[in-house]
Amino acid sequence: MDPSTAVSMSPTVSLIGFAIVIFLLLFLIAKWRWHVFFALLIPILLFGIMPGVQQTNFIDAFETGFGNTLGSIGVVIVLGSIIAEALKHTGGIQVITRSMVNLIGENRMPLALTLTGFIIGVAIFSDVAFVILNPLVHSAAKSMGVGIAVMSTGLVGALQLTHAIVPPTPGPLAAAALLGADIGKTIIFGSIACLFGSLSCWLWGIYIAGPRIKTEASDEFDGSGFDGDPEQLPSTLSSYTPIVIPIVLIGTQSVVSLIFDDGHILRTIFSYLGWPVIALSIGVWLAYRNIKSADAKEKAKDEWVEAALRTSAMILVVTGLGGSLSAILRGTPAVDFIATMFTDYGLPTILLPFVIGIIGNLITGSTTVGVITAASLTAPMLGSLGLSPEAAMLAGASGSVIIKYVNSSYFWVCTSLTKLSVADAVFSYGGATLVGGVVSFAVVCVMWGIGWV
């Protein structure tokens, strides 16, 4: 770590500071009922005045983390919220909900969303996918009469699992390159592990966490109900396109960038069309095409956008603070110190990258940092560990989703959009990623044991 840019060079200070931030955050929310914005901001600021912390670097990390997080997800959150407003007012959400109920039955909606997360999480960032699908989650939960945790938990876990484990998302792709793993094998066997992990997230949501959490779906996404005039509602195809087309564009961009070299015309085209800002802008246009009445067309110009911005404001600032906390912790030696300490012990070889992935994510809140840290520290030891590159990569990636909680921007996106309390979200979403990561790792161990990886 470069001393000139480090927030702190002391592992002890870093670990104590991290523990204080997490404890104080949870205390302020659970005991004093502070709003999450101040409950997150105050502990971060107190971290900056600890002995041994370089305040100038701390400020740089805070601002960079906040800005980079919002730079990558901020506009996407706003555009997703505008799509939600349009789908709500045009009746698109109720049409989508009705079509899915007719297709698979209302008792299977949480499973359908979980499998949807399993598929699209391979192609796009989990944050982006959840923003797009959030209106559907609320609408389905409301129409089925179940709590939001029952409907959303499997989706939250599945999106994060495939985002962390299956290329071509950036984290697992970088980890595979560091370890020299075969991309095709990691996609195939990572998908197998993620499928079992995703199903365990679904089971956690409907049988364990969901029934214990009373938070209901938001009325914002009610639409006009199932009894509206069919002539005033968009078609099923028109209702799906504002959600499906952005997902397809973003997913195609990932596939094209994997297949074609720089400079290829398809890669050039889809690097722009598949940029989430462009893809969701197209989604907004498609959603607005479903407007039928003149009154709705007039409201769409101003009122819908302002409502979407109000919805987005709290999500943006809390997500940005989560990015700040991650950037500050990455500027300390805590990750390297703890991971190196574990490598000094004779752990079972397949467990080593798994544990390092857990630690990397635990300290930074970043799945990508977790999987890359596991790959970086494990790569020089592959020969002596007797691990294949694919087994090491998948084990580390499985660990990187575990303990997904308050210092994760993804946690705050999902928590804010579903309106769960922090305690309920830790139990529901944190529990899902914990269970999903452990089950995925167990499947990797089985495949390693029988010689598949």
N, C-alpha and C positions, 0 to 999 in steps of 0.2 A: 504494500500500500504506500502511495506517495505521501510523505509527511506534509508536503506543502498543500495538499488538498484534503487530507484526512480530517474528519470531524473530531476524532480522538484516536490516539495511538495506544491507549491503555485498554487491554481486554477487560480488566476488572471494572474500570469506569463504565465501559460500554455495556457490560452485562448487568451491572447494578442499575444503570440508567434505563436500560430496556425493561427490567423488571419493575422499576418504579412507574414508568409510563403505563404499562399494562395494568398494574394494580390500581393506580390512581384513576385511570380511565374507567375501569369497571366500578370502582368505589363511587365516583361522582355520578355515574348513571344509576347504579343500583340503590345507593344509600340516599343521595341528595337529589336524585331525579333531575339532574342537569340535562339540558338539551345536548345532543351528541356533538354539536359543533363546538361548544365551549368545553365539553368533557374531553374532547380530543385535542383541541388547541392548547389548553392550559398545560397538560402534562408534557406536550412537545416543547413548549416554551421553557418549562422548568428544566428539561433535559439540557437546554442550551446554556444554563448557568452552573452546571456541575463542574467541579474541579477537573482540570485536564481536558475540557472541551474547548476546541478552537472556535470562538464565536463567529469569526469571519467565514470560516468554512461551513459552520453550522447554518448560517444565514444563506450561503450559496446553495447548500444542499436542500434547504427548505424551499427556496424559491424555484430551484431547478426541478425538484420532485413535484411540486405543485403544478408548475407550468407544463412539464413534460406529460404528466398524467392527463391534464385537461387538454393538452394539445393533441393527444392521441384519441381521447374519448369524449371530450367536451361537446364539440359540434355534433357528434354522433348521438349523444344523449338528447340534445335539443331536437334534432331531426326525428329521432325515434319518438319523442314526445308529441311532435306535430303529427306524425303518422297516427299515433294513438288517438289524438283529438279527432282527426278526420275519420278514422274507422268508427269511433264512437258516435259521431254525429250523423254519419251517412248510413249507419246500420250495418257496416261491414263486419263488426265484431260478432254480432248476433248471428249473421249468416254463416260465418266461419264456425262458430260454436255449434250451430244446428247441424251443419254438414258433418262435423267430426263426431257428434253424438250419433247421428244416423249411420255413420260408417262403422264405428267400433263399439258403440254402446257406452252409456254414461259411466258405468262402473270401471271402464278401462281408460278414462281420460288421463289420469296421472301416469299410467304406463305409456300411453301414446306420446305424451310430452317428454317423458324420459327417453324414449327411443329417438324422438326428434332431436333432443339434445345430444345423444350419442352420435348421430349422423352428422349434424351440422357443426358440432364442436371440432370436427376434424378439419374443416375448411376455414372457419372464421374464429376470431377472438371471442371468448366466452362472454365478455362484457357486451360486445356488440350484439351477439345473438340474443342475450337475455333482454336487452333493451327492445329489440324487435318483437320478441315473443311475449313480453310482459303484459300487454293488453289482453292477449288471448288467455293467459294464465288467470287473470282476474275475472274475465268474462266467463270462463269455464267453471271456475270455483263458485262464482255467484249463481250461475244457472243450475249447477249440481247441488247447491246447498252444502258445500264442504268448506272447511277452513282453507285459507290461502297456503298454509304450510303443507297440507295434504297434496295440493295441486302443484306446488312449485318445487318441493324439496328434491324429488328425483331429477327434475330438469336442471336445477342448480348443480347438483353433483355430477350428472352425466356430462354437462358442458365443460366443467372443469377437468374431468378425467381425460377426455379425448384431447382437450387443449394442451394438457401436460404430457401425454404419453404418445400420441399418434402423429407422426409427421403428415403433412408439411407445415404445421404450425411452427413458429420460429424456435421455441424452446427445445422440443424434441429433435428438430432437424439439426440444430447446432450441437446438441449432445451427441447425436449419432455421428456427426462429422468429427467431433473431438475424440470419440472412442474408435472411429473407423468401422462403425456398424453398418451393415447392409440396410439401405433405406427400405427396400421391398420387404425384407423380413420384419423390420420393426413395424411397418404399417400392418402387415398381416397378423403378427403375433401380438402387437400392441392392441389391435382392434379386438382380438379374442379376449385379452385381459380386461379391456375397457367394457366390453359387453357384460361380462359377469359383474364387474364393479358397478356399472350403471344400474343393473337390475337390483343390486344390493342397496343402492341409494334410493331406488323406488320403494323397496320393502321398508327401509328405514322411515321414509316419509309417510307411508300409508298405515303402518302398523305401530311405529314407535313414537316418532316426533309429532306427526300430524294430529293424532287424536288428543295430544296433551297441550296443544297450542290453540287458543280460542280466537285468534285474530281472524276476522272475516275479510273477504275480498273487498276492494274499494268500490264505492258507488260510482266513481269516475268512469268506469268502463262498462256501465250497465247497458249503454245503447238505449233503444226504445222498447226492448223486450221482444219476445217471440211473437207477439200478437200484432205487430205493425203491418201496414198495408204492403203486400208483396210487390206492388207496382212501384212503391217508393224505395224499395230496397235494391241494392246492387245485386248482380248475379253472383253465383258462387265463385266463378273464375275471377271476376273483377274484385271480389272481396279478398281473395288470396294473393293476388298479384302484388299489392304494396308490401307484403311480407316476403313472398317467395322470390320475387325478382331481385331484390337487394341481396338476399342470401345466395342466389345462383350466381350473381355477378361477382360477389366477394369470393365465393368458393371457386369459381372458374379462374379468377386471378391467381389463386394459390396453385391450382393445378397447372396452369399455363406457365407460371414462373418456374415450376419444377421441371417441366418437359423441355421448354425452349430456352435457348441461350439469349443473353443480352443482345438487344438490337433486332431480334426477330419481330416482325410486324404484329403478330398476335400478342406477344408479350408487351409490346408498347401500347397496344390498344387496351388490353385488359388491366395493365398497371394503373390506368386512369379510370376505366369503367368499374373496376373492382375495388378502387379506393373507397372505403366506407362512407366518406362524405358524399362522393358522387353517387354511389349505389343507393344510399338512403334518400338523397335528393330526388332520384328517380322514383323511389318509393313514395315520397310526398306527392309528386306529380300524379302518379297512378292512383293514390288515395283521393286526391282532389277531383279526379275524373269521375268519381262515383257520386259527386254532388248532383242532386236532382232539382231542388227548389231554388228559386231566385233569392229567397231569404237566406238560405244556407250559403249560397255563393257569396253573398255580401258579408256574412259573418266570418267566412273562411279567410277573408283578406286581412282581418285584424284580430277579432276576438279569439279565434282558435289559436292563433300564434301566441297571443299574450297569455292565454291559459296554459299553453305548453311551456312557455318560459317560466311561469310561476311554478309549475310542477318540477321543472328542471333545476331551479335555483339551489334548493337545499341539497339535491343529489350532487350537483357540481362541486359545491364548496366542501362537502364532506368527503367526496371522492378525491378531491385535490389534496386535502389534508392527509388522507391515507397515503397518497403518493409522496407527500413530504416526509412522513414518518419512515417510509421504506427507503427513501433516498438518504436520510440521516443515518439510519442503521447500516446502510451499505457503506457509509463513510467511516465505519469503525472496524476494528480487526476481529469483532466477535465471531463472524461466520468462519473465517479461516482458523481462528484459535480453537473453537469447539470441534470443528471437523477434523483438524489435525490431531487433536487429543484423542478422538475416537479411532483414528487410524493406528495409534500406538498400541491398541489392544487387539488381542487375537479373536476378533469377531468372526462368526461364520461368513464365508466370502460373499455369498449372495446378499447377506444382511448389510454389508458394509456400505455399498452405494445407496441402499434404501435408507439407512440411518442418516447418511450425509445429506440426502435429499430432504429428509424431514427437517434437519437442522437449518439448512439453507433457507427453506421456506419459513420456518419458525421465527428466525431472526429478522428476515427482511420482509416477510409477507408476500413475496413474489414467487410464483410457481416457476417462472422462467429462470430466476436466479437459483432456485433450488435444484432444478434438473441440470443446469449448466455447472453448478458447483460440484454436484455429485459426479458428473462426467469428467470434469477437470482434475479432481483429486483421485479418481479411480483409474483414469487412463494410464498413468505411469506404472500402475501396479497390476495390470491385467495378467501379465505373464506369471507372476508369482501367486496370484489369487486363483488361477485356474478357471477364470470366468471368460465366456465369450463376450465380444463387444455388445452383442444384442441383449444378452442377459443383464449385463451391467447397466446398459442404457435404460432398459425397461424397469429394472429394480429402482434405480435412482429417480426415474420419472414418477413411479408409483408413490415413492416417499414424498415427492415435492408437492403433492396435493393435500397431504395430511396437516391438520391444525391450520385450516384456512379460517382466519378469524379477524380480529379488529384492526390489524395493521395491513390488511389486504384491501386494495381498491375494489376488487371483485366482490368481496364480502359486503362492502358499503353500497355498491351499486344494487346488488340483489336485496339487501336489507331495506334500503331506502325505497326502492320501487315496490316492494311487497308490503311495506309499512309494518314489518315485524319489530318488536322491541329487540334491543341488542341481546338480551339474555335468551330470548326465544330463538333468535337467528343463530347464536352460537350453538345452541342445542340442536336446532334443525339442520341448518346448512353446514355448520362446522362438524356436526355429527355425521352428516351424509358424506362429506369428503373424507372424514376419518375412516368410516366403514368402507367406502368405495376404494380408497387407497390401499387399505389392508387387504381387501378381497382381491383387488387387481394384483397386488404383490404376491398373494398366495397362489394365484393362477400362474404368474410368472415363475414362481418356484417349482410348480408342478411341471411346467413346460421345460424348465431347465433340468429338472430331475430326470425327465424321460428323453432328454437330448434334442428337443425341438429348437431350443435357442442356446 
